[in-house]
Amino acid sequence: MRDFLRFISFFTIRYIAIDLSGGKKKLPIRSITVVPKNHIDLAREGMKEYLHSHGYEVDVELSRIKLRY
């Protein structure tokens, strides 16, 4: 697994790319937490749909951290 950097609005975001599309083995994902952002409910539903399209039925939770600007 390789990590990447993304630069958005003066911020550096580190992330890893995970391929969910192939292979017979699924990753042992138990839950996903969506970070605070505008339209957080839309982000949650989008993540649920994405995971479902790859055969995952896991809890997608909302972060309890408040959104700050």
C-alpha positions in Angstrom: 0.0 0.0 0.0 1.3 3.4 -0.9 0.5 6.8 0.6 -0.2 9.9 -1.4 -0.4 13.6 -0.8 -3.2 15.9 -2.0 -3.0 19.7 -1.8 -6.3 21.5 -1.4 -6.8 25.1 -0.3 -3.5 25.5 1.4 -3.8 22.2 3.2 -1.9 19.0 2.7 -3.9 15.8 3.0 -2.2 12.4 3.3 -4.3 9.4 2.1 -3.9 5.9 0.9 -5.5 4.5 -2.2 -7.3 1.2 -1.7 -8.6 -0.8 -4.6 -12.0 -2.2 -3.7 -12.9 -3.4 -7.2 -11.1 -6.7 -7.7 -10.2 -10.0 -6.1 -12.2 -12.5 -4.1 -11.0 -11.3 -0.7 -12.7 -8.4 0.9 -11.0 -6.0 3.3 -12.2 -6.5 6.9 -13.9 -3.1 7.1 -16.2 -2.9 10.1 -17.2 0.8 9.9 -16.4 4.1 8.2 -16.5 7.5 9.9 -17.3 10.6 7.7 -15.4 13.7 8.8 -17.1 17.0 9.5 -17.9 18.8 6.3 -20.7 20.7 4.6 -23.5 18.4 3.4 -22.2 15.6 5.7 -25.4 13.6 5.2 -24.9 13.6 1.5 -21.3 12.5 2.0 -22.5 9.7 4.3 -25.1 8.4 1.7 -22.5 8.6 -1.0 -20.1 6.5 1.0 -22.8 4.0 1.8 -23.6 3.7 -2.0 -20.0 3.4 -2.9 -19.3 0.6 -0.4 -22.6 -1.2 -1.4 -21.6 -1.1 -5.0 -18.4 -3.0 -4.1 -20.3 -5.6 -1.9 -19.7 -4.1 1.5 -22.5 -3.8 4.1 -20.8 -1.8 6.9 -21.9 1.0 9.2 -21.1 4.5 8.0 -21.1 6.9 10.9 -20.9 10.6 11.3 -18.1 12.2 13.2 -19.0 13.8 16.5 -16.4 16.5 16.0 -18.0 19.9 15.1 -17.3 21.5 11.7 -15.0 24.5 12.1 -13.8 27.1 9.6 
